[in-house]
Amino acid sequence: MKKITVLVLSLFFVVASVFAQQKETKQGHTNQNKFKQLKDVLATPNNQHTASGAPGKKYTHQKVDYVMDIVLDDDNQKISGNETITYHNNSDDALTYLWLQLDQNMRASDSKTPDIQSSKVPEKISESRYNRTFSDKPFDGGFKIMSVTNIDGENLSHTINQTMMRINLPKPLASGKTFSFKIKWWYNINNHRTQGGRSGFEHFPEDGNNNYVIAQFFPRLCVYDNVEGWQNDQFWGRSEFALEFGDYTVNITTPEDHMLGATGVLMNEKEVLSKKELKRLTKARKTFDNPVIIRTQEEAEKIEKTSATQTKTWKFQAKNVRDYAFATSRKFIWDGMAVDINGKSVMAYSLYSKEANPLYGDHSTKAVAQTLKTYSKYTFDYPYHKAISVDGQMGMEYPQICFNPGRPNADGTYSDRTKYRMIKVTIHEVGHNFFPMIVNSDERQWTWMDEGLNSYMEMLAELDYDKDFPITRGYPKNIVNYMAGDQSRIAPIMTKGDNVYSFGNNAYGKPATALWILRETIMGKELFDHAFKTYSQRWKFKHPTPADFFRSMEDASAMDLDWFWRGWFYTTDVTDIGIDSVKKFYTNKNEDGSVNFTEDTTNGLGFGTEKNEDSKYHYEITYNKPGGLVMPIIVEFTYKDGTKERKTYPAQIWRYNDKEVTKVFSATKEIQSIVIDPDLETADVDTTNNSWPKEEANKFEKFKSKLKN
């Protein structure tokens, strides 16, 4: 035994802690500067994107209005369009050209997208995949641009570079001015079930019909701002879209017997819906508890057995949306219900074929409704009049409409796995109405800003839908295998989506986990929720950047989180915090008032120890950090009497030494065991070093217990 005498108990704690940290630094455990401010990587604030993370007084974004006449050729699976585009230059710059996105050109026969993918000869593949990959006659996809003219019909000079088209303006477009022009185009629609894709048609050979989910179907303006200039990065197929808000007037001509859902307000309901459907729709608009069937399965099955030779035109108007999409089929069943969003009635709809029923009838529209409620609670009230879930057998999102997977077995039964996957994707895709359809981030550059934030919000909506929802992405324990994996195949979150290996974990799972940890472990629900809502409300109907998010979260919470952003978003470091050593001390007070600290050299196992009855227990615990991430130390102490106590040391405890830190923990009872991160809150990749005593000590304790018995 050795004795340490100090005059003041608190002086011992302070001196011992500082001395230990200084000693560790001298031994080479130098600070990695994990708490360095992010000023070296974030863009300098300006009068559009301020230091607080809010839009500045000079913030602007462009506006683009579209008037389109669209014709769907169901017999030949073709779509054609005439569009008039009016571009509003709200920037301070004079523009000499405009850039448009031609996303369908990714599917053109001369597309470079297949050429950037590595490939090998497989042992065996399906017939459809073989035909798609090795066909002598590749699919004739891509836009066929018939004309590009000014509003008077005169040809406009233009250049097409793969998935981008530059319109060369006759004269510079000055700040505050508008320019209108026309484009006529058509393209062959891909079968997304056999050829892949984010939109297209699904063919049903049993009845000869097609379900169409149509998106990225018209030439759309690129974003122009003071961050990127023109965001005209090529569309390779993964990283999604950057788009401007605008007003849409869209007329869509389909076969007469089709049921169609689309972005915007349907302006001619009486022309395209039957009297029965109109009556049921009126009822649905007043029903808040369960979906009302507007077109029944029986009616849809009857319609799908025939093929109309006549057409009808659906007329829509959409205000302040960043994109447009629609779905149409003679097979669609349609149901809907009203959702109360703080006194405003919003419609939740679903369109689905009989093949998706009863799964969609049971859960789709209810999932839409729950999503609108939960997201509105944590961000802002949903501003549009509806949200539609479509049986599209993919997962894609657009303003007010999304395409989702999931179908039951042929006999109508479905497993919990099928049910929860369908609900999960529906919530996720409907949630995209908030991120990025309203909080309009640059998906092409920063995938995580919509997918990651949305995946986090999805978790909250899933738990509101079902408190026992089997969440598969977002909990810290679920990201451990990815973060602990081969570092040569892991990229920081702040990486363009086209350039990462594990896209789902990088852009969805890890950022969602990061936000979950911030809310549940670091900031607390109240601070996090206020900051997250502040960011959302600041940037709704605007174009935020990562810096705007980081700065808003700190500005609204009074928390310096630069260490967190740097570690989780800019590196591939992992969490690994362990217990290096534990020393136990007893105290005895001397006659002169000084205090003796006596170390128990039996390593806490309790042999031959003598102390005064009124003595406290003091434990000198050294925590080490093999992992690169800075995180709080969450410690659970279990006492000999079976009671437990928690202590959380903030992440700032690592600011002077990034490798290890020593802390004194005092108690009136003897500690039986110590565990770090008992609830798996921090995504610790190695829990074998998280407990004391070690496994061998626990075995010895059990051996001692047997001897006593």
N, C-alpha and C positions, 0 to 999 in steps of 0.2 A: 504494500500500500504506500501511496505517496500523498503528502498533504500540501495544499496550496492555501495560503492565508492572505486575505484581502480585507481592507477596512470597510468597503462598501460593496454590497452585492451587485448593484447595477454596474459599478465600475468594472467588475470582473467580466460581465457579459459584453460590454462595449469593447474593452481592451482585447479580450480573447478573440472576438470576432474580427476586429481590424487587423490584429497581429497575424491571425491565420490567413487572412486574405492577402496581406502583404507578403507573407512567407511563400504562399502559393505562386504569386506573381513572380517573385525572384527565382523560383524554381522553373520558370518557363511557361506557366499557365497564364499567358498574356490575354488581355481582353481583345476579342475579335471585332470590337466596335459595332456590336449588334444594335446598339442604341443610337447610332449615328442618324441624324435627321435625314429625311428623304429629299432634301433640297437638291442633292446632286443628281437625282434621277427624274424628279417631277418637273414638268414644264413651268417656266416662270409665270406667276399670275399676271393677268392683264385685265383690261376693262371689259372683256367678254367672259373670261373664266377667272374668277377672283380668288384671292388667297383664302377666303372662308369656304370655298367650294361652291358658292352660289353664282348664278349667272350675273354678269356685270351689267352696268347701265348701257353699255354699247353692244350687248349681245344681240345678234340677229341670226336668223337662218332663212334659207331660201324657201319659196313656195312654188309648187308646181300643180297646175290644174289640168285635168284630163277629161275630154269628151270622147267616148268610144262607142262604136257600133260593132258588135261582135257576132259572128255567125258560127255555130257549131254544126259541122257536117258529121252526123252520127254514122252514116253509111260508110264513109271513108276515113273516119277518125282524123279529121282535119279541123283546124280552126283558123278563121281569118278575121282581120280587123282593120277598121279605119279609125285612126285616132287623131284628135286635134289637141296639141299640147300648148299650154300658155305658161311660160317661165317668168317668174317674178324675181328680179335681181334686187334682193334686200341688202346685199353687202355693200361695202364702200368701194368695191372694185369695179372697173369696167372690164367686161368679159368679151374676149374675141372668139370664143367657141364654147360649145356645150358638149358635155359627155353623157351618153346614154348607155344603159346596161342592156345587153342582148343575151340574157342568161341561157336561152334555149340553144345558143350556138355551142354550148358545152356538149350538146348531143349531135352536132353537125358531123358529117362524114369526115371532114378534115380537122376535127377538134384535136387539140394538143393534150387534152386531159388524159386519155389513155397512155400517151407517150411518157408522162412523168411518173407512171406507176411501174414498179418492178414486177416481173412475172416469171413464173416457172411452169413447166408442163406438169399438170396434175396426173395422179394415177387414175382418177375417175371423177367425172362431173356429170351433172344432169344434162338431158338433151337441150333444155331451154338455155342453160348457161353456155353449153357448147355452141349452139347456134348464135347466141349473142356475142360470144368472144371470138369465134373463128369463122364467122360467116363470110362468104365470098362477096356478098352484097350487104354491106353495112347499112344500118338504118339511116334513111334519108331525113335526118333531123335538122334542127336549126331554123332560124328565121329566114324566110324568103322575103326580102325587102323589095317591094314592088315600086315604091316611090317615096321620096322625101322632098316636100315642097314647102314654100312659104304659104301664108294664108290665102294668097291670090293664085296658088297653083303653079308658081314658078319653081323650077328645080333648085334645090339647095345643095351646095357642095358638101359632101360628107365622106368620111373615111371609116371603114370597119376594120378594127384590129381584134380578131377573135371574138371575145364576149363584150367588146366595147365599141361604140360608134361615136365619132366626133362630128358634130354639126359645125361647120365653118360659117360663122355669122357674116352677113353682108357688110355689117359695120359693128364696131364695139357696142355692146349692150351696157349702157350707163347705169350707175347706181340709181335705184328707184324706178327703173323702166321695166317694161315687159316685152316679151317676144313670143309670138305664136307661130306654130308651124304644124304640118301634117305628115303623118307616116301611114302608108298602106302596106300590109304585110300578111303573111300566112305561114303556117308550118304544120307538119305531120305530128300528131300527138303520139307520144310513146306509150306503150303498155308498161306501166310502172311495176306490174307484178312479174313480168318476164324480162324486162329490160332495165329495171331499176329507175330511180328518179324521185324527185320531191313532189312531182305532180304527174298527171297523165290519166290513163283509163285502165280499168280492170274489166276483163272480158269474162262473161259467164257462159260457157259453151252449152250448159243445160237448157238455157232459154234464149241464147243468142243476144243477150243484152249487154250493155256496158254501163259501168259507173264511172263518171268523170269527176276528177278532182283537179281543178285547173288553176295554176298559179305560175308566177314568173312568165306570163303568157303575152306580155306586151312590152315594147321598148319603154324603159323607165329612166328617168333622170338620175344621175349620180349626185351625191352630196357635194356641195362646195361650201367650205367654211374656212375659218382662220387657223384651223388646226392642221388639216391635211392639204388645203387647197382643194383640188378635185380628188375625191376618193374614187379613183378609177382602177384599183387593183383588179386584175383579171379574176373571173369566177372559175375556179378549178373544180367546184362541186361540193366542197366541204364548208369552208368559211362562208357565212351567209351574206346578209345584205346591209347596205347603208342607203337610206332613202329619205327623201324630203316629204314633209306634210303637204297636203293639198286637198282640193275638192274634186270629186269625181261625179260625172254623169255617164252612166253606162247602160246601154241597151244590149241585151243578150238574146239572140234568136236561137231557139232549140226546137226539137220535135214537139208537137202539140201536147203529147201525153207525158212529158217530163215534169218532174218536181225539182225545183231549183232553190238553192240557198246561196246567198252572196253577201259580200260586204255592202253595207248601206241600207237605206230605207227603201222598201219596195213601194213604188209610186202607183202601180196599177193593179192592186190586189184583185179588184173585181173582174179584170180582164183575164187573169191567168189562173185564178182559183175558182173551184166550184162553189156553189151555194152552201153545200154541206161543210166544205173546208173553211169557208168564211165564218160560218156559225160556230164551228169548233174553235177556230182561232180567236174569236171574240171571247169565248169561254176561257180559253187558256190564258188570255191576258188578264183575267180576273181571278185566276186560281194560283195560290201560293204554296199549297201543300204537296201536291203530286202532279206529274205531267199529265196533260190532256192529249189524247191521240187526235191528230188533225187529219192525217191520211192513214187509214188503217192498213194492217197487213193484208187483210182480205181484199181491200181495194187495190193495193199495190200488186198483189199476185194476179188479179184479174187484168190489170193494165199491162203487166209485163208479158202477157201472152200474145199481145198484138203489137203492131208497130205503126204508129201514126204516119200518114203521108203529108199532113199539114204541119205548119210551124206556128209558134207564138213567140212574142217578144216580151221579155221581162225587163222592166225599166226601174233602175235604181239611181239613187242619189246618196252620196256619202260626203260628209263634211269633215275636214281636218283629220284625214287618215293618211298613213304613209305608204299604203300599198292596197292592192285589190286582188281578190280571189273568189272563186265560186265552185260549187259542186252541183251536178245535175244528173238525173237518171230517171227512167220510168219505173225503176225498181224501188225507189225510196219510200219508206214509211216516214212519217213526220209527226213528232210530238213536241210539246212545249209547255212551259209553266212560267209564271211571273216570279220575280225575285225582288224583295224589298231592300233597296240600298238606301238607308237613311231617309225613307219617305218617298224615294223615287222608284217607280216600277220599271224593272229591266227584264227583258225576256231571255229565258234560257231555252234553246232549241236543240233537237237532234234529228239528223237525217240518216237513215240506215236501211239496208236491204234486209229481206227476211232471213238471209244467212247470218246476220248479226243479232237476230232476235232469239230468245228473250234477254240476252245479256245487255244489249243497248237499251231496251225498254225498261229494264230493271234499274240501270245505274247511270246511263250516259247523261241525261238531262239533270239528274240530281247532282252528279259530280260537277257539271257546269255551274249550277246554282251555288253549290258550296264554295267553289273557287271564287266566284264573284264576291261572295260575302266575306270570306277570309282575307282575300287580297285587299278589298276595300277597307277593311278594318285596320290593316297594317301599313297602307300606303295612302290612297286617296279614293274617293268614291268613283266607281266605274262610270265613265262619262258617256259611253255609247248606249244605244237603246237595246242591244241584243248581243248574244254570243251563241255561236252554233258549233256543235260537235258533229262531225260527219264520219260515218263508217267508211274510212278511206284506206284502211290497212297500211298505214304508215304513221309517222308522227311529225306533222308539220303545222306551222302556225302562220296566221295572217290576221289582219284586223277584222275582228268580229266573227271569224270563222277558222276552224282548224280541222285537220284530217287525222283520225286516230285508228289504232289497231284493235284487235280483239274480236273473236267470234266463238260461239259455243260449239259443242259437238253437233253432229247431224241430227241427233235426237233432242236437241235443245238443252241438254245438260252442260254444265261448265264447272270447272274446278275452281277452288279459291285462288290458285295461282293465275288462272286466266282472268278471273274477275278483278283481282287486285292490280294486275298489270294493265288491264284496260282502264281502270279508274285512275291509276297512277299517271298514265300517259295523257289521259283526258284532262286531268287537273293541270298537268305540266303545260300542255299546249294551250289550254284556255288561259292559263296564267300568263302566257306570253303576250296577251293583250295589254298587260301592264309593262312588261319588260320583253321586247323593246318597242312594241307598237305605240306606246305612249311615252315612256321614258326611253327616248329614241337613241340608243347608243349605236356605235359603229360595230356591227356584227362581223364585218369583213376583217377588221383589225383586232378587236377585243371580244372574242367569243364569250369569255367568262362573264362579261358585264351584263349579258342577258341570260345566258344559260346557267351560270353559277348563282346569280341572285334569284333567278326563277326557281332553280332546284331547291334553294333554301326555303323560299316561300311555299313551294309545293309541299314540303314537309309539314308546315303548319296547317295547310288545308287538308292534307291527308289525315292528320290527327283530329281535326275538327269533323271530318267525314266519319271516321271510325277511330276511337281512342286506342284500339289495338291494331291499327293499320301496320302491316309488315313493311316498314320503311327499309329500303335496300340501299339507299344512297344518302349520305349526309351525316350519319352518326359517325363520330370519330373512330370508333373501332372498325368501321367498314372501309376506311381509307388506308388502314395500316399496311396491308399487303402491297398496295400500289406504291406507297411512299417508301417502303422498305425494299422495293425491287431494284432491278438493274438500273443504276444511276445513268448509264450511258443511253438509256432509252426513256428517260424522264426529262421533261422540260419544265421550266418555271411556268406558273400560270400566266405570267405576262409574256406569252409567246403567241404569235399568230396561229390560229387554228389549223391552217394548212400544213404547219411545220411541226406538229407534235405527233408522237407515236400513239399514246393512249388517249385518244380524243375525249372519250367519255369521262375518264377519271380526271384529266387535266382541266377541262372546261366546265364540267358539271359537278363531279364528286368532290374534288379538293376545295374549290371555292365555296361550295355549299357547306362543307365541313368547317371551313374557316369561319364563316358567318355564324354557324351554330355554336362554335366554341366561343366566339366573341360574345354572343348573347347569353349563353348558359354559364360560362366559366369566367370570363374576363371582365366584361362590362356590366353584366346583369341585365335582366329583361327590360327594366324601366328605361335605363340609359340607352340601351341598344335600340329599343323600339322607337323611342323619340328621335334618335339620330337617323335611323333608317327611313322613318316617315318624312323627316325633314329633307333628306336627299331626294326622296321620291317626289315630294311636292314641289321642291325647287326646280326639278328637271323634267316634270311632265310636259309633254309637247315641246321638248327642246332636245338638243344633242349634247349629252354629258360625255366627259372623258374619264379615264380612271382617276386622274388627279382630283376631279370634282367629287367623286365618290369618297376617296380617302379623306380629303379635306373636310367634306361635309360631316362625315362620321365623327371626326375629331372636334370640329367646330361646335357641333350640337351636343357634345357629351362632356367636354372639358377633360378629355383623356388623350394623352400622347400615345398614339398607336403606331408610330412610324416603325418601331421595332417589329411589330406584328406584320405590317404590310411588307416590310423588307424581307422578313424570313419566309412568310407563307406564299407571297406572290412573286418575289423576285429571285428566289433560290429554290433548290430542290432538297434543302436540308430536312432532317427528320427530328422528331421528338424522341429523346431517350434520356430520362432522368432516373438515377438510381441512388441507393443508399450505400455509401462507401464504408462508413464505420459508425459505430455507436459506442459512446463511453458514458457510464453511469456514475454519478457522484451523489454522496450524501453530505448534508451540512450539519455542523454542530456549532453552536454559539459559545464563544469563550466568555470568561468573566469580564474582560475589558471591552466587550461588545463586538470584537472581531469575529469573523465566521471562518470556520475550517471547512474546506471541501475535500472529501475523501473519495477517491476513485475506487470503484469496485472492479478489480482486475480479473474477476471471473467472467467478464464479458456479458454481464447481465443475466447469467443463468442461475444466480441465487445461492451459490455454495458459500458457507462460512462467513456470511456478512453480518457485521454488528453495527448498529446505529441507534441513536436516541429515538424514542417513540414519536417525539414531536418533529423529527427531521423531515424536510422535504426531499423529493427526488429531483435531481437535475441531470438532464441527458444532453451530452454534447454530440450532436449528430452532424456528420459530414455527408452532404449530398453531392454527387458528381453528375456530370452532364456529358456523356459520350456523344449525344446527338448535337447537331448544329443549331437547332431551333431554340430560341429563347421562349420559355413558357413558365407559368406559375408552378410552384411546387405545392401540390395538394397532398396533405398528409393525414392519414387516419391512425390514431393511437388507440390501441385496445389495452385496457388495464387488466390486472390480475383478477379483478372481481367481475370481469366480463363487460363492463361499461366501455363506451367508446367516446372519442373526442376528435373533432376535425380542426385542422389548422391549415390555412392557405397563405403561402408567402407569394406576394406579387412577383411578376416576371422581372421587375427592376432589381430583385435580389442578385441577379447575375451581372449587374452593370459594371462591377469592378473586376470580376473574375468569371470568365465564360466556361471554365472547366469544373470548378467545384466551389462549394460554399459551406461554411460551418455555422450552425445555429444551436443555441441552447434552448431546450424546452423543459420547463419546470412543472411539477405536478405534486399533488399531495398523496397520490397513489402510485404504486409501482406499475410500470408498463410491461405488458406481456408480449406485445408485438407491434410493429410499425409497418404500414403499407403506404406506398405512394400511388396516387391516382386510383383509388379503389373502385371508382365507377367508370373508369376508362374514358375520361373526359378530354384527354389531351392528345390522342392518337399516338401514344407511346409505342414505338416499334419493338421494344424489348422489355417485357415485364418480368424477366427472370431476375433482374437486379432491383426490383421494386419493393422488396420486403425484408424485414429483419425480425427475428433471426433468420439466417439462411435456412435452406431446406435441411441441411445437416443438423443445425441447431434445433430445428423443430423435431427431427427424429430423436435427438438426444433427450429433448424434453419429454417426449413420449416414453422413452426408455426409462427415464427417472421416475415417471409416473407409475410405470409397471413395477419398478423396484419398491416403491412406497406401498403399493397394494399387495 
